[in-house]
Every structure is written in C-alpha cells, then in structure tokens.
Amino acid sequence: MKPRIAIPVPTTTDLAYNQRSWPMYAAAIQQSGGDPVEVPLTLTPTERTALLATTHGVLLTGSPADVNPDLFGAELDPATNPADPAREATDFALLDDAIHHGKPALGICYGVQSMNTWRGGTLVQDLTPLPVNHSAGPTVAIAHTALIAKDSLLGTLVDPAECIVPSAEGIIADQFYRLPINTSHHQAVAQPGDALRIVARCPDDAVIEAIELDPTLADKMFHVEHHETGDPETFHVEHSRFLLGIQWHPERSYDISPTSRNLFDRLVSESARLIPTA
C-alpha cells in the first residue's frame, strides 16, 4: 500500500487555477511514491473526517486566495485578496487531524500561511513595498535565494550541491545554506505560531521563507481549541515531527531540483510510517 497524502483542492473561486495547479502537486507525490488524495472543499465535516481516516499525510497547496486577516487579529489591508472560507476550514481540519494522529504535514505557499495562522501566528499582508519581487510567478525558475538553517528539519533536506556559497564568511556560511528558489506570493509569515520556529529567510529583505515545528517543543503537550468543535483539547505528537511550511513551490522544480524532490520524498516516507503492518 502506498502512503495516501491528503491534498485539498486549492480554491472554490477559480476552477482554471485548480486544473493547472493541483495536478502538479499530485504528480510530485506520485513520483515520490505516494498516492495523492483529493480533498474537495465542499465536504461536510463528517465526510471529511471519513476521508481523512484513510490518509497518512497532508500536503497543503497554494491558492489565489489570502487568509482572512480576522483569523490573526489584523485589519484588512487593501492589497489583500479575498479569503476562501471553505479552504481555510479544510486546511485547519487537515492540520488538526495531522497533529492528533501524528501525520506529517507540508505546507506550500498559501499552505505555510494557513499553517502559521492555524497555530495562532500572524501574516504580513502585502510584500510589494519591499525590494525583492516575491510575486515573480511560475515563469521565473530562480527568483532569489533563501538562507536555510542547517540545523533544521528543512536543512537536512537541502542538497548542498544546489546552493550558492554565501558571500559573507563566518556565521552565515557555517550555519546556513543559500538555496536558489522560485517565488509566487505577496504575503508571508510575520510572527510564527505556537510551537513553530523560523528556519529560512530571504537574505535581501528578511522575509520569512520557511517555518517548522520547534524540536524543543515537539515532546510537550499542546493545548489547543479544536477548530470545528471549539472544545479545548490536549494531544501529543506521537508518530511524526514533520510539520514544515515553505513559501516557494517545490512542485514546480521537482524535475530539476534534488532539494525539491527531497521534500516530497520525506513527506511520503514519513507518511509510510503510519501504514498499519500486517
């Protein structure tokens, strides 16, 4: 049995976006040995719970929507795109399920923003005043670089052969990889959510490019409010410490980037651990 990876439909508002983007995520999962499972945004909570019971991991996709700033206590910025409540509810349900059942989860672009908000973090609603163009889009294979902490989960997945030797000596070269990445976003993580830590930034403007579960908190009991029932619950991550969100799009660079392949390979291999043995 292949690991079944739950992948939400990106949006309720743009069918063309779904048709061109979801298959790329699915293809990356398939090439890494997993079985992509589409999660419609129209499912009832009961239907969604039943579907998720058949899955072993989570991949949160990009989206043309923006997370509702009400969810992180901010006023609406004029540059913020309309929210997609069905996508927000689906992401939060998938993440709740992942944590409660020890499933690995990878968030990409909108997915990392959703993941951060789910843990109580905040977002920068618009990056366009900054010097780096973070909205370069899918036609630009390398838009800028990211400094990635070597001592992080993400750092273990970086192929050093892909990296640029940092121009600065000392601490930068010793502690960080400088990885060329693509980019298609105008928002980003501002304050990391509970139990999450920053593990990558753009060196040119300090925009946060990746967050992950803080290993110093991974073995502690979390106390959360279940996003569907509102009931306070405590739980423990028993099976997987793979909770990672990145701002770039590794599904677009799967064929040319070992690091991109490593991300999906690790998600699938972590998910395989949850398949019951005979």
Secondary structure as UniProt FT lines:
FT   STRAND          4..8
FT   HELIX           15..31
FT   TURN            32..33
FT   STRAND          35..39
FT   TURN            41..42
FT   HELIX           45..52
FT   TURN            53..54
FT   STRAND          57..60
FT   HELIX           69..72
FT   TURN            78..79
FT   HELIX           85..101
FT   STRAND          105..108
FT   HELIX           110..118
FT   TURN            119..120
FT   STRAND          123..124
FT   TURN            128..129
FT   TURN            134..135
FT   TURN            138..139
FT   STRAND          144..149
FT   TURN            150..151
FT   HELIX           153..157
FT   HELIX           160..162
FT   HELIX           171..175
FT   STRAND          176..181
FT   STRAND          188..189
FT   TURN            194..195
FT   STRAND          196..201
FT   TURN            203..205
FT   STRAND          208..213
FT   TURN            215..219
FT   STRAND          222..225
FT   TURN            227..229
FT   STRAND          232..235
FT   STRAND          243..246
FT   TURN            250..252
FT   TURN            254..256
FT   HELIX           258..272
FT   TURN            273..274
//
